[in-house]
Amino acid sequence: SPVVLGKLWLLLVLSVSTEIEFSVLCE
């Protein structure tokens, strides 16, 4: 269903943005 796809997309975006923030903080 579209709702599940939306939640998966949101999780993907969140995990990617946290990884980017984490790598920036570690530098």
PDB file with SEQRES, HELIX, SHEET and CRYST1 records, atoms N, CA, C and O in Angstrom:
SEQRES   1 A   27  SER PRO VAL VAL LEU GLY LYS LEU TRP LEU LEU LEU VAL          
SEQRES   2 A   27  LEU SER VAL SER THR GLU ILE GLU PHE SER VAL LEU CYS          
SEQRES   3 A   27  GLU                                                          
HELIX    1 AA1 PRO A    2  CYS A   26  1                                  25    
CRYST1    1.000    1.000    1.000  90.00  90.00  90.00 P 1           1          
ATOM      1  N   SER A   1       0.840  -1.215   0.000  1.00  0.00           N  
ATOM      2  CA  SER A   1       0.000   0.000   0.000  1.00  0.00           C  
ATOM      3  C   SER A   1       0.869   1.257   0.000  1.00  0.00           C  
ATOM      4  O   SER A   1       2.010   1.213   0.459  1.00  0.00           O  
ATOM      5  N   PRO A   2       0.356   2.360  -0.500  1.00  0.00           N  
ATOM      6  CA  PRO A   2       1.136   3.614  -0.569  1.00  0.00           C  
ATOM      7  C   PRO A   2       1.645   4.073   0.796  1.00  0.00           C  
ATOM      8  O   PRO A   2       2.724   4.658   0.893  1.00  0.00           O  
ATOM      9  N   VAL A   3       0.874   3.810   1.849  1.00  0.00           N  
ATOM     10  CA  VAL A   3       1.286   4.253   3.185  1.00  0.00           C  
ATOM     11  C   VAL A   3       2.579   3.544   3.606  1.00  0.00           C  
ATOM     12  O   VAL A   3       3.490   4.163   4.156  1.00  0.00           O  
ATOM     13  N   VAL A   4       2.638   2.246   3.339  1.00  0.00           N  
ATOM     14  CA  VAL A   4       3.841   1.477   3.702  1.00  0.00           C  
ATOM     15  C   VAL A   4       5.044   1.983   2.909  1.00  0.00           C  
ATOM     16  O   VAL A   4       6.140   2.128   3.450  1.00  0.00           O  
ATOM     17  N   LEU A   5       4.825   2.252   1.611  1.00  0.00           N  
ATOM     18  CA  LEU A   5       5.919   2.777   0.790  1.00  0.00           C  
ATOM     19  C   LEU A   5       6.401   4.118   1.328  1.00  0.00           C  
ATOM     20  O   LEU A   5       7.602   4.389   1.350  1.00  0.00           O  
ATOM     21  N   GLY A   6       5.470   4.948   1.758  1.00  0.00           N  
ATOM     22  CA  GLY A   6       5.822   6.251   2.307  1.00  0.00           C  
ATOM     23  C   GLY A   6       6.646   6.121   3.575  1.00  0.00           C  
ATOM     24  O   GLY A   6       7.606   6.862   3.784  1.00  0.00           O  
ATOM     25  N   LYS A   7       6.258   5.159   4.431  1.00  0.00           N  
ATOM     26  CA  LYS A   7       7.001   4.954   5.682  1.00  0.00           C  
ATOM     27  C   LYS A   7       8.403   4.429   5.395  1.00  0.00           C  
ATOM     28  O   LYS A   7       9.372   4.857   6.021  1.00  0.00           O  
ATOM     29  N   LEU A   8       8.508   3.500   4.445  1.00  0.00           N  
ATOM     30  CA  LEU A   8       9.829   2.974   4.087  1.00  0.00           C  
ATOM     31  C   LEU A   8      10.709   4.083   3.527  1.00  0.00           C  
ATOM     32  O   LEU A   8      11.893   4.163   3.857  1.00  0.00           O  
ATOM     33  N   TRP A   9      10.140   4.938   2.680  1.00  0.00           N  
ATOM     34  CA  TRP A   9      10.881   6.046   2.090  1.00  0.00           C  
ATOM     35  C   TRP A   9      11.355   7.001   3.179  1.00  0.00           C  
ATOM     36  O   TRP A   9      12.491   7.474   3.148  1.00  0.00           O  
ATOM     37  N   LEU A  10      10.475   7.284   4.147  1.00  0.00           N  
ATOM     38  CA  LEU A  10      10.822   8.179   5.249  1.00  0.00           C  
ATOM     39  C   LEU A  10      11.976   7.590   6.066  1.00  0.00           C  
ATOM     40  O   LEU A  10      12.912   8.303   6.428  1.00  0.00           O  
ATOM     41  N   LEU A  11      11.904   6.291   6.353  1.00  0.00           N  
ATOM     42  CA  LEU A  11      12.982   5.630   7.109  1.00  0.00           C  
ATOM     43  C   LEU A  11      14.296   5.714   6.346  1.00  0.00           C  
ATOM     44  O   LEU A  11      15.348   5.966   6.933  1.00  0.00           O  
ATOM     45  N   LEU A  12      14.233   5.502   5.034  1.00  0.00           N  
ATOM     46  CA  LEU A  12      15.445   5.558   4.217  1.00  0.00           C  
ATOM     47  C   LEU A  12      16.067   6.946   4.265  1.00  0.00           C  
ATOM     48  O   LEU A  12      17.275   7.086   4.457  1.00  0.00           O  
ATOM     49  N   VAL A  13      15.235   7.975   4.089  1.00  0.00           N  
ATOM     50  CA  VAL A  13      15.729   9.352   4.110  1.00  0.00           C  
ATOM     51  C   VAL A  13      16.324   9.688   5.468  1.00  0.00           C  
ATOM     52  O   VAL A  13      17.376  10.321   5.554  1.00  0.00           O  
ATOM     53  N   LEU A  14      15.638   9.256   6.539  1.00  0.00           N  
ATOM     54  CA  LEU A  14      16.134   9.542   7.890  1.00  0.00           C  
ATOM     55  C   LEU A  14      17.475   8.875   8.142  1.00  0.00           C  
ATOM     56  O   LEU A  14      18.387   9.505   8.678  1.00  0.00           O  
ATOM     57  N   SER A  15      17.609   7.612   7.765  1.00  0.00           N  
ATOM     58  CA  SER A  15      18.861   6.890   8.016  1.00  0.00           C  
ATOM     59  C   SER A  15      20.011   7.506   7.220  1.00  0.00           C  
ATOM     60  O   SER A  15      21.129   7.622   7.722  1.00  0.00           O  
ATOM     61  N   VAL A  16      19.732   7.900   5.979  1.00  0.00           N  
ATOM     62  CA  VAL A  16      20.781   8.506   5.159  1.00  0.00           C  
ATOM     63  C   VAL A  16      21.208   9.848   5.746  1.00  0.00           C  
ATOM     64  O   VAL A  16      22.403  10.134   5.825  1.00  0.00           O  
ATOM     65  N   SER A  17      20.248  10.673   6.158  1.00  0.00           N  
ATOM     66  CA  SER A  17      20.592  11.992   6.697  1.00  0.00           C  
ATOM     67  C   SER A  17      21.334  11.865   8.022  1.00  0.00           C  
ATOM     68  O   SER A  17      22.227  12.663   8.306  1.00  0.00           O  
ATOM     69  N   THR A  18      20.976  10.869   8.841  1.00  0.00           N  
ATOM     70  CA  THR A  18      21.705  10.692  10.108  1.00  0.00           C  
ATOM     71  C   THR A  18      23.124  10.223   9.827  1.00  0.00           C  
ATOM     72  O   THR A  18      24.056  10.637  10.517  1.00  0.00           O  
ATOM     73  N   GLU A  19      23.306   9.368   8.831  1.00  0.00           N  
ATOM     74  CA  GLU A  19      24.653   8.912   8.489  1.00  0.00           C  
ATOM     75  C   GLU A  19      25.508  10.081   8.030  1.00  0.00           C  
ATOM     76  O   GLU A  19      26.675  10.185   8.406  1.00  0.00           O  
ATOM     77  N   ILE A  20      24.928  10.969   7.210  1.00  0.00           N  
ATOM     78  CA  ILE A  20      25.659  12.131   6.726  1.00  0.00           C  
ATOM     79  C   ILE A  20      26.026  13.041   7.890  1.00  0.00           C  
ATOM     80  O   ILE A  20      27.165  13.496   7.989  1.00  0.00           O  
ATOM     81  N   GLU A  21      25.070  13.307   8.767  1.00  0.00           N  
ATOM     82  CA  GLU A  21      25.345  14.160   9.930  1.00  0.00           C  
ATOM     83  C   GLU A  21      26.428  13.543  10.801  1.00  0.00           C  
ATOM     84  O   GLU A  21      27.310  14.245  11.295  1.00  0.00           O  
ATOM     85  N   PHE A  22      26.362  12.222  10.989  1.00  0.00           N  
ATOM     86  CA  PHE A  22      27.336  11.533  11.840  1.00  0.00           C  
ATOM     87  C   PHE A  22      28.739  11.647  11.253  1.00  0.00           C  
ATOM     88  O   PHE A  22      29.701  11.909  11.976  1.00  0.00           O  
ATOM     89  N   SER A  23      28.852  11.449   9.943  1.00  0.00           N  
ATOM     90  CA  SER A  23      30.173  11.521   9.314  1.00  0.00           C  
ATOM     91  C   SER A  23      30.712  12.944   9.364  1.00  0.00           C  
ATOM     92  O   SER A  23      31.919  13.144   9.499  1.00  0.00           O  
ATOM     93  N   VAL A  24      29.830  13.935   9.258  1.00  0.00           N  
ATOM     94  CA  VAL A  24      30.266  15.330   9.345  1.00  0.00           C  
ATOM     95  C   VAL A  24      30.744  15.643  10.757  1.00  0.00           C  
ATOM     96  O   VAL A  24      31.742  16.341  10.940  1.00  0.00           O  
ATOM     97  N   LEU A  25      30.028  15.124  11.756  1.00  0.00           N  
ATOM     98  CA  LEU A  25      30.412  15.372  13.148  1.00  0.00           C  
ATOM     99  C   LEU A  25      31.738  14.705  13.484  1.00  0.00           C  
ATOM    100  O   LEU A  25      32.520  15.225  14.279  1.00  0.00           O  
ATOM    101  N   CYS A  26      31.985  13.551  12.875  1.00  0.00           N  
ATOM    102  CA  CYS A  26      33.199  12.795  13.209  1.00  0.00           C  
ATOM    103  C   CYS A  26      34.448  13.416  12.582  1.00  0.00           C  
ATOM    104  O   CYS A  26      35.557  13.177  13.060  1.00  0.00           O  
ATOM    105  N   GLU A  27      34.287  14.200  11.532  1.00  0.00           N  
ATOM    106  CA  GLU A  27      35.455  14.768  10.862  1.00  0.00           C  
ATOM    107  C   GLU A  27      36.118  15.847  11.693  1.00  0.00           C  
ATOM    108  O   GLU A  27      37.117  16.427  11.268  1.00  0.00           O  
TER     109      GLU A  27                                                      
END                                                                             
